[in-house]
Amino acid sequence: MNTYVILRRSAWADAPELGAAAKESTRVGDEEMPDDVRWIRSYVLAEPDGRLGTACIYQGTSEKAVREHATRSGLACDEVIAVADTVVVRDDP
């Protein structure tokens, strides 16, 4: 699988709305697309408009599979960027 960063800008009004989206994303990944996508982690972004966005790290068989997962999950998918390499300076806090 390849690694991707998915930007979802200003997609949620608040934490409960984001939590519901995360639950559905997990369900779709685990039940409908387990061989095509794996959600690794997400960073929640405080957007300038007061809403929440995310920068999500996924592994997927293709960009198309990552976008299909977003569609099935009802998630925004503003940009999908393939990760070329990883540099770890410190573990995530």
Backbone torsions as a table, in degrees:
resi	resn	phi	psi	omega
1	MET	NA	150.9	175.5
2	ASN	-95.8	159.0	178.3
3	THR	-105.3	139.0	-178.1
4	TYR	-134.2	149.6	168.2
5	VAL	-105.5	128.9	178.4
6	ILE	-114.8	122.7	176.3
7	LEU	-95.0	128.6	176.8
8	ARG	-125.7	98.0	-171.5
9	ARG	-89.0	129.5	174.6
10	SER	48.4	42.2	-173.0
11	ALA	-85.5	-20.2	-174.7
12	TRP	-131.6	145.4	-180.0
13	ALA	-76.5	-34.2	-174.4
14	ASP	-159.3	176.9	-177.2
15	ALA	-62.8	-41.7	178.2
16	PRO	-60.9	-38.6	177.8
17	GLU	-65.2	-42.2	176.8
18	LEU	-63.3	-41.0	178.7
19	GLY	-60.7	-41.6	177.9
20	ALA	-64.5	-40.2	177.9
21	ALA	-65.2	-39.9	178.9
22	ALA	-63.6	-39.3	178.5
23	LYS	-62.1	-44.9	179.9
24	GLU	-68.2	-39.0	177.4
25	SER	-59.8	-44.1	178.5
26	THR	-62.5	-44.1	179.9
27	ARG	-60.2	-48.4	-178.9
28	VAL	-61.8	-45.6	179.8
29	GLY	-62.1	-45.3	-176.8
30	ASP	-73.8	-39.4	-172.7
31	GLU	-96.7	-36.6	-173.1
32	GLU	-102.8	-27.3	-172.7
33	MET	-137.9	40.2	-174.1
34	PRO	-63.0	-24.2	-179.9
35	ASP	-92.9	-4.6	-174.2
36	ASP	-111.9	-31.4	-177.9
37	VAL	-141.4	148.4	173.1
38	ARG	-137.4	124.3	176.6
39	TRP	-82.3	121.6	-177.4
40	ILE	-93.6	-55.4	178.5
41	ARG	-166.7	165.4	175.1
42	SER	-137.8	147.0	173.0
43	TYR	-109.9	122.5	-179.5
44	VAL	-82.8	130.2	-175.3
45	LEU	-105.4	132.5	172.5
46	ALA	-84.6	102.7	-175.6
47	GLU	-78.4	153.0	-179.5
48	PRO	-57.9	-27.0	-178.6
49	ASP	-85.0	4.4	179.3
50	GLY	90.0	-6.9	178.8
51	ARG	-87.9	178.0	177.8
52	LEU	-109.9	139.6	171.8
53	GLY	-124.1	179.2	176.6
54	THR	-143.3	152.6	166.3
55	ALA	-116.2	109.0	-173.4
56	CYS	-105.7	141.6	175.8
57	ILE	-106.3	120.8	179.8
58	TYR	-127.3	155.5	164.3
59	GLN	-111.7	141.3	-178.8
60	GLY	-154.0	159.5	178.3
61	THR	-71.2	-23.1	178.7
62	SER	-167.0	165.5	173.7
63	GLU	-61.2	-38.5	179.1
64	LYS	-58.7	-42.5	179.0
65	ALA	-64.5	-40.4	178.6
66	VAL	-63.4	-43.6	178.8
67	ARG	-67.3	-37.3	177.3
68	GLU	-63.3	-41.4	177.1
69	HIS	-59.5	-44.8	179.0
70	ALA	-61.2	-44.2	179.2
71	THR	-60.4	-49.8	-179.9
72	ARG	-62.3	-32.0	-177.9
73	SER	-85.5	-9.5	-177.2
74	GLY	73.5	30.1	-177.7
75	LEU	-100.7	148.2	169.6
76	ALA	-64.5	153.4	178.0
77	CYS	-150.9	72.7	-173.4
78	ASP	-67.6	-38.4	-178.5
79	GLU	-152.7	137.5	174.5
80	VAL	-119.2	123.0	-176.4
81	ILE	-121.9	123.9	176.9
82	ALA	-71.0	136.5	177.9
83	VAL	-86.7	125.8	-178.7
84	ALA	-84.3	-33.5	-176.9
85	ASP	-166.2	169.8	178.8
86	THR	-127.0	133.3	174.2
87	VAL	-120.6	117.5	179.4
88	VAL	-108.1	114.8	176.7
89	VAL	-93.7	-44.1	176.2
90	ARG	-141.0	152.6	174.1
91	ASP	-63.4	152.4	175.1
92	ASP	-57.9	140.8	179.0
93	PRO	-71.2	NA	NA
